Amino acid sequence: MPYHRITLTHFLLQEQRRLGGTGSFTNLMTDIIFACKMIS
């Protein structure tokens, strides 16, 4: 079975739409991801 690779940001946005979230958690996670990329 082939796996479809998606980015973490894309996954979070999909889940937010699916669950009807406000976007606050997604924004927080996006900021954390960006900070990790800047550190590495």
ABEGO torsion letter per residue (X at the ends): XBBBBBBAAAAAAAAAAAAGBAGAAAAAAAAAAAAAAAAX
